[in-house]
Amino acid sequence: MKEYLELLNHVVATGKIRKNRTGIDTISTFGYQNRYDISSHFPLLTTKRVGFKTVLRELLWFVRGETNIRNLVKDKCNIWNEWPYKAYKNSEHFKGETQDEFIKKIIEDEDFAQKFGDLGPVYGKQWRNFLGVDQLQKAIDTIKSSPDSRRIIVSAWNPIEVEEMAKRGLPPCHSLFQFYVDTEEKTLSCQLYQRSADSFLGVPFNIASYAALTYMIAAMTGLKPKEFIHTFGDLHIYTNHLQQVKTQLSRTPGVLPVLKIKRIPEKIEDFKVEDFELIGYEPQEAIKGEVAV
């Protein structure tokens, strides 16, 4: 994954300090693109461990159209916990609970989870019900019926509902993606436009997530995955991640793993974590960092 290390180097070399809503400054640059060949190997970082099952659990949560963190945390996927907890802390219902106590209530109390665990109309809602349109299923149907179409697009950025997303969660960072079919090669590629990208914590997840989604869509449409193109708007490194980035850049990439899909369901929402097999993943140790909310 030398492309990812080149991305980090680009931000460090060209970025400028910018303030933002989190209160933690970033080193930021605007406009960048990486291309990953996903035809034979899967783009999961080897220079630090990335929890692939966590990536899958989040992705399948999107695909099912879910927006409440309850099923995620029951599966020990905690990457969205900070945002509903922050909203809860700012509400009149907050009684001094720690984040761990809040998540315990989410798991144990369904009514509490319904009230305080929902992130608003974020990714899954927009993918599967954008003002009544199931964009993800429409993309699959279009790939099958009109593979040369230039309109195989799924947008998570819904201006009508962005403010509602911001109240309880986060407006979509990875905001729009498009599929491209090579009808001669019978291959599928995906390009993602990401308006805002946390280079250290978020981007490795995003790469793996959209590559896995491309594998899923390819499997359902009789195609082979070819390329994932990642296009960025505001690409940044939080200043409290600079030491971690330095560690990351000191490491040498290893051989990328292979991803196999063992079962193809009739409906995309019926994929399970057990349907995926990651072969030959031998990463270096994890590098931890705090998420900025």
N, C-alpha and C positions, 0 to 999 in steps of 0.2 A: 504493500500500500504506500509506495513512494509518493503517489499523487496526494495523499492526505498530508504527509510530512511537508511536501512542497506548498500545500495550502497554508499550513501553520507558518512556514518560513515567509510566505508572501504577506501574511497579516503582520507578523513581527517587523518585517522590513519596511512596509509601506503604510501601515495603519497609523491613525492619529487618535489621541485621547478624546473620548466623548463621554458626556454625562448621559444618564438615562433614568428611567422610572425606578429602577431597583435600588439606586443609591450607591452601587458599585460601578466605578468607571470601567469603560472598555477601551481597548485598542481596536479601532474600527477601520475597515476599508469597504468600498462599495463596488460591487460588480466583479464576479469571478466565476470561473467554470472548471469543473473537473469531469473527466470521462473515465468510466470503469468498464473494462471488458468483463462481462459476467457469463460468457458462453461456456467456459470450462471450469472456472474457479469462482468462489463466492467472496465478495469484498468485505470481509470482517477483519478488523484491525488485528495484527499480530504483535505490534509494538506495545500493546497493553491488552489485558483481557476485557472483552466486551461480553456481557451476559446475553447470549443469543436467545435463550428461552424467555428472558425478560423482553427483548425486542419482539419476539413472536407474540407474547401475551398482549402487549400493547397493540400490535398490528391487528391481531384477530379481534380485539376489542373495538378498534376502529371499524373493521370490516362488518362486524355485527351491528353497527350503528349505535353502540352504547355510548353514554356520556357520564354515567355515574361510576365513581371509583370503587364501589363496593366489590364487584366481581374481580377487579384487578387486585385489590389488597387481600382478598380471600385466597388468591393465587400467589400471594407473596410478591406482587409486582407493585412497588411503592414509588414509582417515578413521578406520579402526579399528586402525591399527598400534600405537598407544600401549599398549593394554590387553594384548595377548599379549606384547609386549616387556617390559612391567612384570612379568608373571607369570614370564617366562623369566629376567629379572634376579634374581628372588627364588628361583630354583631352584638346585639343586646343579650343573646342567649349564652354567651361565653361565660364560663364559671371557673376560669383559671386552669382548664385542662391542658396538659402537655400534648404535644403532637401524637405521641404514642397512645395516650389515653383517648384522644379524639379518634384515632384509627381503630382502636379497640371497640369504641361505641359504634363506628361505622360497620364493623364486622358483625357485632352482636345484636344491634338494634336496627331492624329494617326501616322502621319509620324515621329514626334519626338519620339513617343513610339517605333516604329519599329526600329529606329536607336539607341536609347539609353536605351530602357527598356528590351532588351533581355539579358538573362543570359548566352547565349551560349548553347551548347548541353548537358544540365544538365539532371536531373532525368527523366522528362517526355520524352525527346528525346530518351534516352537510353532504357527506359521501352518499348516504342512503336516502336522504329526504331533504333535498334542497328545494324548498317551496313546493314540495310534492313530487319532485323528480328523484328517482333512484339513479344517481349518476354512475355509480360503480357498475350496476347491472347493465345500464345502457351502454357503458364502455365495452363490456364483455360482448353484448349483443352486436354492437357495431363492428368490433374486431371480426366477428364471425360472418356478418352479412356484407360489410363494406370495408374490407381491410385497408383499402387505399385512402380512406377518409382522413381528412386533416382536422376533423372535429372530435377526435377521441380524447376528450378532456374531462377531468374531474377537478372542480374548484371547491376548496374549503373556505374561500374568502367570500362571505356573504355580507355585503355592506348593511343590509337591513338588520342583521343579528349580531354584528361585531360588538356593539356596546353591551349587549346582554352577555356575550362570551367574556368580555373584559371584567364584568362584575363578579363572576364566580370562578373564572379560570384564566385563560390566556387566549387572545385572538390568534388564529392559526399562523404559525411561523412558516411551516411548509404549506404554502397556500394554494398551489395549482400544479397538477401534473398531466402529462400528455403521453399517449402511447403511439408508437409508430411500427407498422408491420412492413417487413420486407417480404413481399409475396413470392419472390423467386427463391430466397433462402429459407422461407417459412420461419422467420425469426421475429421476435418482439423486443423492442427497445422502449425505454421510459425516460422522459426528461421531467425533472422536478424544478419548479421555481420556488426558492425559499427566501421570503422577504427578510427574515432575521435569523441569524445562525450563530449559536454558541459553539465556537470551533472546537473547544476542548471536550465539553460534556455532551452536547447535543448532536453534533455532526456525525460522529461515528455511529450513533444509533440511527440517524436518518438515512445514512448510506445503506446500512444493513436492512432497515425496514423497507425501503422502496425497492431494493434489489430483491428481497424476499417476495414483495407484492408482485413484482414483474415475473418471478418464477411461478407464482400462483396463477396469475392471469394467463401466462403462456401455457401452463399445464391444462387449464380449462378450455383453451381454444385450439389445442393441437399444434402449438408453436414451440420454438426453442428460445430461451432467453439469450439476448445478444449484448446489449449495452445499457448501462445506466448513466445518464448525463445529469449532473448536479449543478444547477445555476443559482447563484446567490445575489441577493440585494445587499443588505448590511451584514457583512461577515466580520465577526469580532472575537476577541479574546478578553474575558474579564480579567481585570488586573490582579484579582486574588487567585488566578490560575497560572500566572506567569512561571512560577517555579515548576509546576506540573508540566507545562508545555516544554520547558527546558529539558526536563527529564525525558519526555516523549521524543524530542528531537535528537537526543543522544543515543537512541536505540536503533538497531538495524532491523528492517522488516524481514520476516520469515516467509515461508511458503504459505500461500493462501489455502484455506480449506475448500472442500467440495460440498455442495448442498444437493441432497436428493429428496424428492417428494415421493413418499411411499404409498400414498393413497390420494386419489383425486375425487372429491365428493361431487354430487350433482349441483349443489349450490355453494357459492364461494363462502357464505357465512357458516358453512358446516365444516370448514377446515378446523383441525385441532393441532395442538402443539406436537402431539405424537405422530402426526403425519409427515414430519420433517426430520431428516437425519443429516447432521453435520459431521463430515468425515475429515479427519486429519487436522483438527484445529489445535495448534500448539502455540498459544500466545505467551508473551512475557507477562510478568505479574501486573495486577491492576494498579492504576494510579488514581487515587481518590481526589475529589474536589467538591466543594459546596455549590449547590445550585443557587443562582440568584433569582429571587422572586419579587 
